[in-house]
């Protein structure tokens, strides 16, 4: 499936309390704020990108480009599952995509080859997951027939329960890309990236 048939949904409504301040604005060398860098890495692969934000978030302040749509998750404080459900409900109405690539807003290190590979394996009836050295990562691509299940999520578990229920429909792809498992939970998660100029 072509990448333009897959919409990217970036979850960025969390306040990141473990980080100590708003990690979405944490600076990456030569790449700018963390969330903006993540979105820039997705832009070449997705004709449609949507970002889930919280009620009090200002997209301009977060560095979200004007041509990137935002979806407000009114119950974002309930956790990632609630944010994902809000995003999927909006996409079900507004997007014609066959699949959605669910992405976290603090993962700017994915390789272009990985994104292209995942999109090439997507379909409306499959769940595509990248694995790096046996560890599951992001983005996870959900075919449209699973969107109804994603809309029902309410807690902080995210989409794991949907993946478990539909194991027979999962395509697991081993990649040599640590970027699929590298996110930012605490300030020191950025230290290596800063040292390496990433």
Backbone torsions as a table, in degrees:
resi	resn	phi	psi	omega
1	UNK	NA	137.4	-179.8
2	UNK	-68.6	150.4	-177.6
3	UNK	-61.7	-28.0	-178.5
4	UNK	-73.1	-6.7	174.2
5	UNK	-92.4	0.0	179.6
6	UNK	-116.0	126.9	176.4
7	UNK	-96.7	137.9	176.2
8	UNK	-91.5	128.3	177.2
9	UNK	-116.7	111.9	-174.9
10	UNK	-101.6	120.0	-179.4
11	UNK	-86.6	114.2	-175.5
12	UNK	-143.4	32.8	-177.5
13	UNK	-95.1	-9.3	-176.9
14	UNK	-73.9	151.5	-180.0
15	UNK	-89.0	-9.0	174.2
16	UNK	56.5	55.3	-177.0
17	UNK	-61.9	-32.6	-179.9
18	UNK	-65.4	-25.2	-178.0
19	UNK	-75.1	-29.0	178.8
20	UNK	103.6	-27.1	172.8
21	UNK	-152.2	-168.7	-174.9
22	UNK	-75.5	99.4	-175.4
23	UNK	-66.5	-19.6	179.2
24	UNK	-60.3	-21.8	-179.2
25	UNK	-102.3	0.4	178.6
26	UNK	-59.8	139.1	-171.1
27	UNK	-90.0	131.1	171.2
28	UNK	-103.9	136.9	-178.3
29	UNK	-59.6	131.7	176.6
30	UNK	62.5	6.4	-179.0
31	UNK	-126.9	-13.1	176.8
32	UNK	85.7	-159.0	-176.8
33	UNK	-61.6	149.2	-173.7
34	UNK	-56.8	-50.2	-179.1
35	UNK	-63.3	-43.4	179.5
36	UNK	-62.1	-37.5	178.4
37	UNK	-66.3	-39.2	176.9
38	UNK	-62.0	-46.2	179.9
39	UNK	-63.2	-38.9	179.2
40	UNK	-63.5	-34.4	-179.9
41	UNK	-69.7	-24.6	-179.5
42	UNK	-86.7	-26.8	-171.0
43	UNK	-52.5	-41.4	-178.3
44	UNK	-66.8	-15.9	-170.9
45	UNK	-109.0	-13.8	-174.4
46	UNK	-131.4	124.1	175.7
47	UNK	-72.6	-20.9	-178.5
48	UNK	-130.6	121.5	178.4
49	UNK	-128.3	130.3	176.9
50	UNK	-126.6	142.9	-178.5
51	UNK	-118.9	128.3	176.3
52	UNK	-88.6	123.4	-179.0
53	UNK	-124.8	170.8	178.7
54	UNK	-89.2	172.1	-176.5
55	UNK	-58.7	-37.5	-173.9
56	UNK	-95.5	4.3	-176.4
57	UNK	-79.4	142.0	175.1
58	UNK	-107.7	110.5	-177.4
59	UNK	-55.5	-37.4	-179.9
60	UNK	-64.6	-45.5	178.3
61	UNK	-60.3	-33.9	-179.1
62	UNK	-81.3	-3.9	178.4
63	UNK	80.9	20.8	178.8
64	UNK	-82.0	122.1	-177.9
65	UNK	-61.2	153.0	-176.0
66	UNK	-63.2	-27.7	-178.2
67	UNK	-88.2	5.4	175.5
68	UNK	-102.8	121.0	-177.0
69	UNK	-73.9	150.1	176.2
70	UNK	-119.1	150.3	176.4
71	UNK	-125.9	126.4	-178.7
72	UNK	-89.9	122.7	175.6
73	UNK	-94.6	103.7	-175.5
74	UNK	-69.0	-21.5	180.0
75	UNK	-113.2	33.2	-176.9
76	UNK	-58.6	-28.8	-178.7
77	UNK	-64.2	-16.0	178.0
78	UNK	-74.3	-16.9	176.8
79	UNK	126.3	-178.7	-174.2
80	UNK	-62.5	-36.8	179.8
81	UNK	-60.1	-42.0	179.2
82	UNK	-65.5	-39.7	178.2
83	UNK	-64.8	-43.6	179.8
84	UNK	-63.1	-43.6	179.6
85	UNK	-60.0	-42.8	179.2
86	UNK	-62.1	-41.8	179.2
87	UNK	-64.1	-43.9	-178.5
88	UNK	-67.8	-38.7	178.2
89	UNK	-59.3	-41.4	178.9
90	UNK	-67.5	-43.4	-179.4
91	UNK	-64.1	-35.1	-179.3
92	UNK	-59.2	-30.4	-179.6
93	UNK	-89.3	-39.7	-166.6
94	UNK	-100.8	-17.2	-173.4
95	UNK	-115.1	145.2	176.0
96	UNK	-100.4	8.1	-175.6
97	UNK	-61.7	150.7	177.4
98	UNK	-82.4	-22.2	-176.3
99	UNK	-152.3	158.8	177.6
100	UNK	-122.3	135.0	174.2
101	UNK	-97.5	108.2	-178.0
102	UNK	-85.3	120.4	-170.9
103	UNK	-128.6	149.4	175.3
104	UNK	-94.3	147.5	-175.6
105	UNK	-74.8	-4.3	-178.1
106	UNK	-116.7	36.9	-178.8
107	UNK	-130.0	74.0	-174.8
108	UNK	-89.8	7.7	-170.7
109	UNK	-107.9	14.2	176.9
110	UNK	-66.7	141.5	178.3
111	UNK	-81.6	153.9	178.1
112	UNK	-62.4	-38.2	-179.7
113	UNK	-62.3	-38.8	179.9
114	UNK	-64.2	-46.6	-179.2
115	UNK	-62.2	-42.9	179.5
116	UNK	-63.4	-41.7	-179.7
117	UNK	-63.4	-47.6	-178.7
118	UNK	-61.1	-44.7	179.6
119	UNK	-63.4	-34.3	-178.8
120	UNK	-68.1	-21.3	-178.6
121	UNK	-98.8	-3.6	-176.2
122	UNK	-72.2	150.2	172.0
123	UNK	-152.3	172.0	-178.3
124	UNK	-74.9	-9.4	-176.8
125	UNK	-124.0	24.0	179.2
126	UNK	-135.0	161.0	171.9
127	UNK	-117.9	120.5	-176.1
128	UNK	-108.4	124.7	-177.1
129	UNK	-127.0	132.1	173.7
130	UNK	-85.3	145.7	175.2
131	UNK	-128.6	135.5	175.3
132	UNK	-121.5	115.0	-178.2
133	UNK	51.2	43.4	175.9
134	UNK	83.9	-3.5	-178.9
135	UNK	-102.8	127.3	178.8
136	UNK	-69.4	144.4	-176.8
137	UNK	-136.0	-161.2	-179.6
138	UNK	-127.3	157.7	1.1
139	UNK	-77.8	156.6	170.1
140	UNK	-106.1	129.3	-176.4
141	UNK	-102.3	120.5	-178.6
142	UNK	-108.7	123.1	173.2
143	UNK	-63.0	157.0	-173.1
144	UNK	-60.7	-27.2	-178.3
145	UNK	-68.6	-10.9	177.8
146	UNK	-99.2	-3.4	-175.1
147	UNK	-63.9	-34.8	179.1
148	UNK	-59.4	-39.0	177.6
149	UNK	-68.0	-38.7	179.6
150	UNK	-65.9	-32.6	-179.6
151	UNK	-65.8	-18.9	-176.6
152	UNK	-89.8	-5.2	-177.7
153	UNK	-65.5	143.3	-177.9
154	UNK	-135.0	-19.1	-171.1
155	UNK	-106.8	-158.8	-175.7
156	UNK	-95.4	3.9	-175.7
157	UNK	-74.8	-19.0	-175.2
158	UNK	74.1	-145.6	-171.6
159	UNK	-94.2	8.3	-176.5
160	UNK	-56.4	-39.6	-177.7
161	UNK	-64.7	-36.4	178.5
162	UNK	-67.8	-42.0	178.3
163	UNK	-62.1	-42.8	-180.0
164	UNK	-62.7	-42.1	-177.2
165	UNK	-68.3	-24.9	-174.8
166	UNK	-119.2	40.1	-177.7
167	UNK	-56.2	-34.4	-178.7
168	UNK	-67.2	-18.8	-178.6
169	UNK	-98.5	3.2	-176.9
170	UNK	-86.3	135.7	171.8
171	UNK	-110.2	113.9	-179.0
172	UNK	-99.2	123.9	-174.9
173	UNK	-116.5	117.9	176.2
174	UNK	-77.3	128.3	179.9
175	UNK	-126.9	154.4	176.1
176	UNK	-99.9	50.1	-174.0
177	UNK	-132.7	100.2	179.7
178	UNK	-63.0	-15.4	-179.5
179	UNK	-61.8	-20.5	-179.0
180	UNK	-73.8	-15.6	-179.1
181	UNK	-119.1	-0.4	-177.5
182	UNK	-94.5	108.3	173.5
183	UNK	-122.8	-174.9	-175.0
184	UNK	-123.8	108.3	176.3
185	UNK	-104.1	-34.0	-177.1
186	UNK	-134.4	158.8	-175.0
187	UNK	-53.9	-35.3	-177.3
188	UNK	-70.7	-13.4	174.8
189	UNK	-65.8	-19.2	178.9
190	UNK	-90.3	-13.8	-172.8
191	UNK	-60.6	-46.7	-179.2
192	UNK	-63.0	-39.3	178.9
193	UNK	-63.3	-40.3	-179.8
194	UNK	-67.5	-39.7	178.8
195	UNK	-63.1	-36.4	-176.3
196	UNK	-92.6	4.0	179.3
197	UNK	67.9	27.9	-177.8
198	UNK	-91.2	NA	NA
